[in-house]
Structure formats: structure tokens, C-alpha cells
Amino acid sequence: MTLKGRSFLTLKDYSKDEILYLISLASQLKAKKKGGSCPDNLKGRLLEGKNIVLLFDKTSTRTRCSFEVAAFDEGAGVTFLTNSQMGKKESLEDTAKVLGRLYDGIEYRGFAHKVVEDLALYSGVPVWNGLTDDDHPTQVLADFLTAQEHLGKPLDEMKLAYVGDGRNNVANALMIGAAKVGMDYAVATPASLLPSEELVAECRAWADANGSSIDIVQDPAEAVKGADIIYTDIWCSMGEEDKMAERISLLKPYQVTMDLLKSTGKKTIFEHCLPSFHDLNTTIAQSVKEKFGLDEMEVTDEVFRSEASVVFDEAENRMHTIKAVMVATMSDRI
């Protein structure tokens, strides 16, 4: 299988076999980094002589660090760019054409999904989506690799239950990914935070073709029945901080607690894309405590620190799966 020259904007653009290939490649590259064996075609520095640029309009910890470490591991040069002229003194189209002349690949993390689409349209090099308002595909690859490692069975034999804001970028990306690989997906969310009807229809078509289901409910207890994975995210995405009071009122009944985790009736892991407001050790959490009296938000500290929690394995796997995406779409050697 070759993905050379492809952009990675959304899992909508990738088939089940292509997604599974990227996850398998990530697993092999992870073994290579840790000193294990790997196929001959993966030995050496697979991105030697390549250069990538990271365009960031949103803050980041895992995405930036994952792209940089992954690139350095495989021999690529990296430019981290937060103060470009794009959209200010220079059009996005012109910026994309310039960057495409200088770099072999472009990562974008920001707001409107159209930005990453236009970068791919005009640059002439692979473009990778590090997060937009609508989607977060690199996160899902890490989530799925982590699930495979901990549950020891194929993705199409798993059920993932997402509890919380059902129409944010992570929930969208998980629903797309689950439908594409044949994983059962259930989301529990308030009526005002439902995923778009158009996206649900798309995902149900893929799920039907792959023998899986998409269930949209309002009751968390119903969503998590039989779930192998319970997943949640923060209640206010970046840029929505002014809606904190509204979201707390809506989503407090959707907090992932130990009782909810145990109610699945089977071994279940807990996943979260991070950062998480599971304690009071951040300035935002302290502010929420002062204003609303909450010590924990989307997940309790008990669940976050439990044996079921695999959140830091997910964080590490961001790097391995991002490396797989860059190698698959940019390397001349595989």
C-alpha cells in the first residue's frame, strides 16, 4: 500500500484498510523507537533530507511535541511557525504556494477546517490536520492504537462510547473513525449538543457497510452498555471559554464517574484526548471551582488515575501515529 503524496485532513478520505495500515505502521515504528525489531524497509531515518513546517493558530502541547519528535526521530527538519503573514498581509493561497516550494510537508492546527483544505489545495505537498474546529484525525489514530494495545482484539470487535459534547471536533473524528473501521460507536450528549445530521448520515452509511452501528442517545448509562472504551473530552473547546456556565449546566450529568465506568458490565478502558480538568491543579480549574463549586469536571480524578485509564499511553501514541502519517505520505523509502 502506498499513501505517498496524500494529505491527511480527515479520516473521511481514508478507507478501512488504509486506516488499519497507518495504525499497523505506527505500531512498527513504535517498536523500532523502543529498540525492537522492524521490517527492513523501516530501518534507518525514513525522512532524511525532508523539511516540514508546523503552522499553529491554536495552542498545543501533544500535537506540537509529537510532530517535532516524530520528525526529528526520522531525520526531518522542522520549522514551528506561529507568526506568519497568512491571512493578514498575504493570502492563504499565496502562503500555501510559497510553503509548498520550501517544504516537503505542512501541518496545520487552528480553527476553520477550510484552512487546512485550502493549504492542501494550493501547496502541492502533503498537508496534515493537527486539529480544526470540525475534526481531529491524528488523535483518533492514537486512540485506536491504544485501544488495540490494551484490549488485544480487532477494532471491529470493539464498542466505543463517547460521553459529553457530542458535536465537537474529537467526537466528530471518533465517529468518523469508528464508522470507517467497523467499530460500534455510541454517543451520549444533550439534545442541544448533538452531532450534525449530515455527519451522522455519512457515518451511518460507512458503519452499515462495515457491519457496525452508530447510536445517538441522551442517557450516558444507555450509551456505555457493553462498551470496551469510554471516552470524554473537556466541556469547552478552545475559543468557547465564554460558554463555561452553559456547558457546566448541560454536561454535569455526563461526567465520567467510577459508577459509570463499572456499569459497562465488562473490562473497559477510559480514554481522553487531554488536557483534562480532573483536579484543581490548573488556573482554569481553580477559576471553575471559585465560580461554580466544582472540584472535577468531565471526569473524576478517581477514574482519571485508575487502572482503567490509558490517557498517557494515548498521549505517547500521538507521536507514533503522527510519525506513521508523515512517513507514509512523505517518505521515499517505503
N, C-alpha and C positions, 0 to 999 in steps of 0.2 A: 504494500500500500504506500502510495506517495501523496503527501499533502504539501509538497514544496510549492512555494509561491502563494499559498492560500492565506487569506486573512482569517482571524478568529474573533468575530464580532458577537456571535450568538450561537448557541447550540442548535438553533433552528436550521442553520446552514450545514449541519453535520449529520451523517447517518449514524445508526446504531453501531455499525461496525467501525466507523471512523472514531466515534467517541470511545469505544472499548479499546481501540488501538492506542489512542492517546493515554488512556489510563494504564494500559499494559506497558507502554514506553516509559511512562513516569515511574512505574514500579521498577523497571530495569535500570533506569538512571539513578534511582534512589539506592539500589543495591550497589551500583558502581561507585557512588559517592562514599558509601559506607565501607568500601573495601571488599565487597563481594564480587562474584563472577558476573559477567555480562557478555552478550554476543560480541563477536569480533568487530562488527560494524559500528558498535557504540564505544569502542575503546579510543583513547586519546581525547583531544579537545575538539569537539564537534563544531564549534562556532569560531574557530581560529580565523582571524582576519575579518570578521564581521563587526559591524558597529550598529548599535541601536540607540534610539532616543526615547526617553520617558517623558511624556507630556502630562503634567498633573495640574488640574484645576481644582481638585479636592485633596484634602489632607489624607495621609496614609501612613500606616506602619507596615503591615504584612505585604501589601502589594508592591510598594517600592522596594523593600528589602528583598522580597522574593525574586523580582525581576533582576535586581543588581547581582545578588549572589548567584543565581542561576546563570546569568551571562558571564560573570567572572569565572565560575567553575569551568565553563566550556570555552573560554578564551576570547569572548567578545568584549569590545569596548562599549562603555555606557556614558551617555550624557543625560543628566537629570535636568529638565527644563521646566521652570515654573513661571518665567517672566518673558515669554516670547511675545512677539508683536501680533500673534494670531488673533484675528477678530477686532484688533484695536487699530493699528496703523497698517495692517496687511490682512488681506482676506484669507479665510481658511483655505480656499483653493490655491492661492499663491504660496502660502506657507507649506501646504502639503507637497506641492511640486518641488519646492526648494529642499525640504527634508528628504524627499524621495531620491534626490540627486546625491545627498550626503550620507544617507544611512541605508542599511540593509533591512531594517525593520523599525516600526513605530508602535509604541504603547501609548494609549490614552486613557486617563482616568478623570472623569468630570461629570457633567450634568446631562445635557441633551444627547440622546442616542444618535441623532443625525450627525453630530460632530464626528463620531468615530466612523460612521458610514461614509461621510464625505472625505475623511482622511484616506480611507481605503480606495475611494473612487478616484482621487486625484494624485495620490502619491506614487503609485506604481510599484510599491513594495508591500510585504505583509504588514497588516495593522492588527494589533491585539487589544481587545477591550478589557481594561483593568477595572472598570466599573462605570456604568452610566445610570441615569435615573430609572431606566427601564430594565436593565439586565446586568448580570454579574457572572458570566460563564466560567471564568477561571476558578471562581470559588467552588462551583459545582463539581468540577473535576476533582478538586481536593477533597470535597465531601464524599464523593463516591469512592475514591481510592481508600479513604479512611474507613468507610463502611465495609469495603471488601476485606481490608486487613483485620478488622475486629470481629466481623460476623462470619467470615470464612465461607461465604456462599455467593453465587452469582447475583448481580444486581437485579435481574429479572425474577428473582425469588424473594425480593425484599419489599417491605412496605415502609414508606416514609410519611410521617405525619408532621405537618408544619402547623404551629400554633402561634397566632399573633396577627400582625398586619399582613393580610393575605394578598396585597397587591403591590408590595414594594419590590425593589429590584431582585433581592435574594429569593423571595417567594416565587416571583416570575421565573427566574432562572432555574430553580429547583423543579418547578412544574414542567418546564420545557425538557430539562434533562431526564426527569423520571419518565415522561411520556416517550422520549426518544429511545431509551434503553429498555423499556418494558417493565419498569418498577411501578408498583401501586403507589399512588400519591393521594393523601387526604389533607385538606387544609381546614382548620377551624379558625374562623375570623368573624368579627361583627359584620352585619349586613352593609354597613357604610364603608367597609374596607375590603369588599370582595374584589377578586381579580377581574380584569375586563372580560366581558362576554366573548369578545373576538378571540382573545388569547386562550380562554378555556375551550372554545370550539376547536381551535387549531390543535391544542394539546390532546383533546379527546380523540381527534382523528388519528394522531400518531399513536396514542395509547391503544386504541382499538386495533390498529394494525400490528401492534406488538404484544397483544394479549394482556394488557394491564388496564387499570381503572384510574379515573380522576374523580374524586369526591369533594364537593364543596359544602361544608356544614358550618353551623354556628356553635355547636356544642363540643368543647375540647375532649370530653370523655368519649364521645362517639368517634371522633377523628382518630384517637390513639389506639382504639381496639385492635389488637393484633399487630401493632407497629413494631418494626425492628429498629426504627430510628425515630426519635422525637427531636424536632428542630425548632429553634426560635431565633429571633433577631431583636435588636433594640426597638423600642416603640416609636422613636422619632428618628427618621433618617436625616443625614446631613442636609441642612437647608430648611428643615421643618421644626427647628427648636421652639419656634413661637407657638407650636401646637401641642406643647407638652401637657397642659392641663386637660385638653380634649382627649388626647391619646391615653393618658392615665385612666380617665373615666371609662373609656371604651375598652381598654385592654387589660385592666387589672384582673378581671375574671379569667384571663388567658395566660396568667403566669404559670410557668412550668414548675410544679412542685414535686416533691418526692411521692406524694399520693398519686399524682397524675402519672408519673413515670412507672410506678408499680402497677397501675391499673391496666397496663397493656396485656398482662397475662403471660408474658414470655420475657426472655432476655432482651433488653432494649438498651441501645446506646443513646446518649444525648449529644447532639451537635449544635454548634453555634458558630457563626462566621467571625465573631469578635469585632470590636470590643464589646464587653458585656457589663451591665450595671447590676452585678450580683452582690455587691457590698458597698461600703461607703468610702472607698479609698480613691475617689476621684472628685474633682471640683464639681462636676455636673451632678454626681450622686449626692454630694453634700447639699447642693442647692435644692435638689428634689426633696431631700429629707426635710430641709427647713420650710419649704413651701407646702409640701403635700404629706409629710409624715411617713414616707416610705423608706424602709431600710434596704429593700431589694426591689427590682423592677421585673424585667421579663422572665427571669429565672431566679430561684432561690439559691443562696450560697451553698446550701446543703446539696442540691443537685449539681451545681457547677463544680464542686470539689469532690463529688462522689466517684466511685469506681466506674460508674456508667458513663461518666463524662470523658469524651475523647477530643475536647476542643483544642488542646495543644498539639495533638497529633495532626489535626486538621490544619493548624497554623503552619506547622512544618511542611505538610504536604502541599501547601500553596506553592512553595518553592519548587518541589519536584514536578508538579503538574505544569507549572508555568515553564519550567525548563523543557518539558516534553513538547509543549506547544511551540516554543521557539525553535527547538531542534527540528521538529517535524516540518515546520513551514519555512525554515531558512537554511538549514544545513545542506551542504553539497555532498555530504558523506553517507547519508542513509537513504 
